[in-house]
């Protein structure tokens, strides 16, 4: 059995604990939890029959943890991951992996140096409709990509932000782009490829926070396609959608639902017999009491560790969407188009005269 320990016992920890306890994931057991609020740790530990600790050091020393799961505010991920590297076999860190590229690089370097596996949580990649879309892309069914769009239209009232002082702050959380929309931005880049440049605007429409609750961004991908990111937590009176659409010269796919989990459109100019089966079997996630995506994600973690196979989202892969989010913020602050990577235009190296 692979022994998991949760670091941080806030709201998201309950989902992780529900999935890891009670034999939900074969080969995994929730062995311990820890939080600086020891009473909160004890409450979560008691409900899941796991040992509770007040610090990372106490948990590592007292519970023989194989995998540490970092669920604290994003701005503190790097310090804890660097501390854990070399003390456990693997580290699972919630999205976003960090809030700066320097922190992300330090996390990757520490884990590489100590040979500790680093997993970044991107559970929406395991949604059935998303997996079908990825297959279609890899099979070349879209031809030339034209446009990719994500829409995060969620409702987060002021009470959500007031429930934890770190929410919506620049130092620990960021706004809707970094928190709520980070999964969808990851999906967009995973499907469409590397981004060359971004332009963006944001506002605080309804929330009284430091960062933004509403933003829009225009992306230019390296392959020439365009992308649109629409993200807000100011949808009222309730959540509307968390969707992804990919348009190409030979087909269109739209995935809707709350978290890119429902196949809305699957249309290609050259249909194949498998299309009907794909729509039927991958049209939506199977029912799961605690979230199919997270369950599938943890099954992947266990499989990677058992069979020593590469993880779908390691530190370098998790860094990609962070770099894009930071570029969007840079574009917002400067009011200018921001280039993500240097593209040589006059260098003759590698080119014939």
C-alpha positions as a printed Julia matrix, in Angstrom:
353×3 Matrix{Float64}:
   0.0    0.0     0.0
   1.19   3.51   -0.82
   0.74   5.75    2.22
  -0.5    9.27    1.52
  -0.32  12.25    3.86
  -2.24  15.49    3.36
  -0.6   18.82    4.17
  -3.33  21.38    4.73
  -6.84  20.49    5.86
  -8.93  23.22    4.24
 -11.88  22.83    1.89
 -10.09  21.03   -0.96
  -8.5   18.57    1.5
 -11.92  17.05    2.18
 -12.19  15.92   -1.45
  -8.7   14.44   -1.45
  -9.36  12.71    1.87
 -12.67  11.26    0.69
 -11.02   9.75   -2.37
  -7.9    8.41   -0.65
  -9.68   6.85    2.33
 -11.99   3.87    2.55
 -10.34   1.84   -0.19
 -11.53   4.15   -2.98
  -8.18   3.88   -4.8
  -6.68   0.37   -4.93
  -3.17   0.39   -3.54
  -3.59   3.72   -1.71
  -4.32   4.55    1.91
  -4.73   7.89    3.67
  -2.29   7.52    6.53
  -2.05  11.04    7.95
  -3.08  14.67    7.74
  -1.5   17.82    9.12
  -2.39  21.49    9.51
  -1.11  24.41   11.56
  -4.66  24.47   12.95
  -4.28  21.2    14.8
  -7.96  21.0    15.71
  -8.87  21.14   12.04
  -6.33  18.4    11.35
  -7.75  16.25   14.14
 -11.29  16.68   12.86
 -10.33  15.59    9.34
  -8.11  12.79   10.62
 -10.78  11.42   12.91
 -13.41  11.37   10.16
 -11.08   9.36    7.91
  -9.25   7.25   10.51
  -5.93   8.94    9.77
  -3.29  10.22   12.17
  -3.31  13.99   12.69
  -0.28  16.24   13.12
   0.45  19.94   13.58
   3.49  20.17   11.29
   5.07  18.6     8.25
   8.06  17.5    10.32
   5.85  15.71   12.85
   3.9   13.94   10.13
   6.98  12.75    8.26
   8.58  11.51   11.48
   5.46   9.86   12.88
   3.53   8.39    9.98
   5.99   6.82    7.47
   4.5    8.7     4.52
   5.3    7.64    0.93
   3.49  10.49   -0.84
   2.9   13.99    0.53
  -0.07  15.9    -0.9
   0.37  19.68   -0.66
  -2.99  21.43   -0.26
  -2.03  24.73    1.34
  -2.45  28.19   -0.28
  -0.6   28.37   -3.6
   1.89  31.01   -2.52
   3.32  28.61    0.08
   3.68  25.54   -2.13
   7.32  26.06   -3.02
   8.67  26.27    0.51
   6.9   23.09    1.59
   7.81  21.12   -1.55
  11.47  22.04   -1.17
  11.33  20.91    2.46
   9.72  17.59    1.51
  12.04  16.73   -1.38
  14.14  13.74   -0.34
  11.91  12.9     2.63
   9.17  11.15    0.63
   9.03   9.11   -2.58
   6.68  11.51   -4.3
   4.92  14.84   -3.86
   1.48  15.72   -5.21
   0.86  19.48   -5.32
  -2.46  21.16   -6.06
  -2.84  23.7    -8.84
  -1.25  26.08   -9.53
   2.06  24.52   -8.56
   3.41  27.96   -7.54
   2.79  31.66   -8.14
   6.18  32.56   -9.64
   8.39  30.84  -12.18
  11.35  31.1    -9.82
   9.41  29.12   -7.21
   8.33  26.55   -9.79
  11.91  26.13  -10.98
  13.12  25.73   -7.39
  10.51  23.02   -6.77
  11.51  21.14   -9.91
  15.21  21.43   -9.11
  14.79  20.23   -5.52
  12.74  17.2    -6.56
  15.19  16.35   -9.35
  18.14  16.67   -7.0
  16.6   14.3    -4.44
  14.95  12.01   -7.03
  11.51  12.72   -5.61
   8.63  12.35   -8.09
   6.63  15.58   -8.5
   2.99  15.39   -9.58
   0.89  18.51  -10.29
  -2.88  18.08   -9.89
  -4.64  18.55  -13.24
  -7.56  16.21  -12.76
  -9.62  17.6   -15.65
  -7.18  16.02  -18.09
  -8.67  12.69  -17.02
 -12.28  13.66  -17.82
 -13.72  11.2   -20.36
 -14.67  13.91  -22.91
 -11.24  15.54  -22.56
  -9.49  12.22  -23.16
 -11.58  11.7   -26.31
 -10.69  15.17  -27.53
  -7.02  14.57  -26.94
  -7.21  11.32  -28.91
  -8.86  13.13  -31.83
  -6.11  15.75  -31.84
  -3.33  13.18  -31.76
  -5.06  11.29  -34.57
  -4.98  14.43  -36.73
  -8.73  14.59  -37.13
  -8.9   18.4   -36.81
  -6.38  19.16  -39.52
  -5.21  22.75  -39.17
  -6.25  24.2   -35.83
  -8.18  27.47  -36.06
  -9.31  28.5   -32.58
  -9.5   27.23  -29.03
 -11.71  28.78  -26.36
 -12.25  28.26  -22.65
 -15.06  29.83  -20.64
 -15.13  29.75  -16.86
 -18.4   31.3   -15.72
 -18.59  30.48  -12.04
 -20.2   32.06   -9.0
 -18.08  32.94   -6.0
 -19.9   35.34   -3.66
 -18.06  37.66   -1.32
 -18.59  35.17    1.49
 -16.34  32.7    -0.36
 -13.44  35.16   -0.33
 -14.12  36.3     3.22
 -14.0   32.69    4.48
 -10.18  32.64    4.16
  -7.95  35.71    4.32
  -5.55  34.4     1.66
  -8.19  34.06   -1.05
  -7.95  36.63   -3.79
  -4.62  38.0    -2.53
  -1.62  38.47   -4.81
   0.81  36.89   -2.35
  -1.05  33.64   -1.74
  -3.7   33.06   -4.37
  -4.21  35.42   -7.3
  -7.59  35.88   -8.93
  -9.88  33.9   -11.18
  -7.16  33.3   -13.8
  -4.74  31.69  -11.37
  -7.22  29.87   -9.17
 -10.5   28.89  -10.77
  -9.47  29.02  -14.45
  -6.04  27.42  -14.14
  -7.35  23.94  -15.03
  -9.09  25.23  -18.15
  -6.07  27.25  -19.26
  -4.01  24.07  -18.86
  -6.47  22.16  -21.05
  -6.42  24.87  -23.72
  -2.62  24.89  -23.95
  -2.47  21.07  -23.82
  -4.78  20.85  -26.81
  -3.61  23.82  -28.88
   0.13  23.73  -28.23
   2.69  26.36  -27.31
   1.6   30.0   -27.04
   3.6   32.76  -28.72
   1.89  35.85  -27.31
  -1.02  37.11  -25.21
  -3.1   40.24  -24.79
  -5.47  40.63  -21.85
  -7.68  42.8   -19.65
  -9.22  42.24  -16.22
 -11.39  43.89  -13.6
 -12.85  43.42  -10.13
 -16.48  43.36  -11.16
 -18.12  42.28   -7.91
 -15.57  40.85   -5.48
 -13.74  42.99   -2.92
 -10.32  41.35   -3.31
  -6.81  42.38   -4.37
  -6.76  40.38   -7.61
  -9.29  40.1   -10.44
 -12.63  38.32  -10.43
 -13.17  38.78  -14.19
 -10.73  38.59  -17.1
 -10.44  38.07  -20.82
  -7.37  37.11  -22.83
  -6.52  36.68  -26.5
  -3.8   34.15  -27.32
  -1.77  33.54  -30.46
  -0.46  29.98  -30.65
   2.79  29.02  -32.32
   0.86  27.04  -34.94
  -0.96  30.23  -36.01
  -4.28  29.46  -34.3
  -5.95  31.9   -31.93
  -7.23  31.3   -28.43
  -9.69  33.01  -26.13
  -9.83  32.79  -22.34
 -12.97  34.09  -20.66
 -12.98  33.74  -16.88
 -15.13  35.15  -14.11
 -16.35  34.32  -10.63
 -18.95  37.08  -10.93
 -21.6   34.91  -12.6
 -24.89  35.29  -10.75
 -26.89  33.77   -9.22
 -25.11  30.43   -9.71
 -22.38  28.62  -11.7
 -22.99  28.53  -15.42
 -20.18  26.6   -17.12
 -16.55  25.58  -17.33
 -16.17  24.78  -21.01
 -13.6   24.1   -23.71
 -14.04  24.22  -27.49
 -11.56  23.34  -30.23
 -12.17  24.32  -33.86
 -10.18  23.03  -36.82
 -10.45  22.88  -40.59
 -11.87  19.36  -40.41
 -13.86  19.31  -37.2
 -15.24  20.93  -34.06
 -15.52  19.68  -30.5
 -17.16  21.46  -27.58
 -16.96  20.21  -24.01
 -19.21  21.88  -21.45
 -20.53  21.16  -17.99
 -19.29  22.67  -14.74
 -15.69  21.53  -15.24
 -15.21  20.44  -18.87
 -16.95  17.16  -18.16
 -19.82  16.95  -20.7
 -19.4   16.43  -24.43
 -21.68  18.89  -26.25
 -20.42  18.74  -29.85
 -18.42  16.05  -31.66
 -18.46  16.84  -35.38
 -15.91  15.97  -38.07
 -16.04  16.35  -41.83
 -14.85  12.75  -42.18
 -16.82  10.66  -39.67
 -15.54   7.25  -38.61
 -17.49   4.27  -37.23
 -15.97   4.81  -33.76
 -17.62   8.24  -33.41
 -20.9    6.83  -32.11
 -19.07   4.78  -29.48
 -16.95   7.77  -28.46
 -20.01   9.94  -27.93
 -21.75   7.2   -25.97
 -18.84   6.1   -23.8
 -16.97   9.4   -23.44
 -19.87  11.84  -23.48
 -19.66  12.37  -19.73
 -17.73  11.19  -16.71
 -19.07   8.16  -14.86
 -20.8    8.98  -11.59
 -18.45   9.16   -8.63
 -19.45  10.29   -5.13
 -16.31  12.36   -4.63
 -15.39  13.46   -8.14
 -14.39  11.23  -11.06
 -11.48  13.4   -12.2
  -9.69  13.33   -8.85
 -10.27   9.58   -8.5
  -8.86   8.92  -11.97
  -5.96  11.22  -11.16
  -5.02   9.28   -8.02
  -5.31   5.98   -9.87
  -2.78   7.45  -12.29
  -0.45   8.47   -9.44
  -0.55   4.99   -7.93
   0.03   3.36  -11.32
   3.01   5.62  -12.06
   4.61   4.76   -8.72
   3.86   1.04   -8.93
   5.17   0.66  -12.48
   7.77   3.45  -12.53
   6.14   5.14  -15.52
   6.13   8.88  -16.35
   3.41  11.06  -14.87
   1.11  12.96  -17.22
   1.78  16.27  -15.46
   5.18  16.55  -13.83
   6.83  19.76  -12.68
   7.92  20.84  -16.15
   4.46  20.21  -17.58
   2.8   22.01  -14.68
   5.13  24.96  -15.24
   3.8   25.52  -18.77
   0.34  26.7   -17.75
   1.85  28.75  -14.9
   4.08  30.55  -17.41
   1.03  31.3   -19.56
  -0.98  32.6   -16.6
   1.91  34.85  -15.57
   2.18  36.15  -19.14
  -1.54  36.97  -19.1
  -1.08  38.91  -15.88
   1.9   40.71  -17.39
  -0.23  41.69  -20.38
  -2.93  42.99  -18.04
  -0.46  45.1   -16.07
   1.37  46.53  -19.09
  -1.55  46.86  -21.47
   0.69  45.38  -24.16
   1.03  42.15  -26.09
   3.43  39.89  -24.2
   5.69  37.35  -25.9
   6.09  34.07  -24.07
   9.19  32.79  -25.83
  11.96  34.21  -27.99
  11.55  33.42  -31.67
  14.73  34.05  -33.69
  14.04  35.95  -36.92
  17.49  37.05  -38.15
  19.78  34.36  -36.71
  21.39  32.35  -39.51
  22.41  29.39  -37.38
  20.84  26.23  -38.78
  19.71  27.92  -42.02
  21.31  27.85  -45.46
  22.52  31.16  -46.9
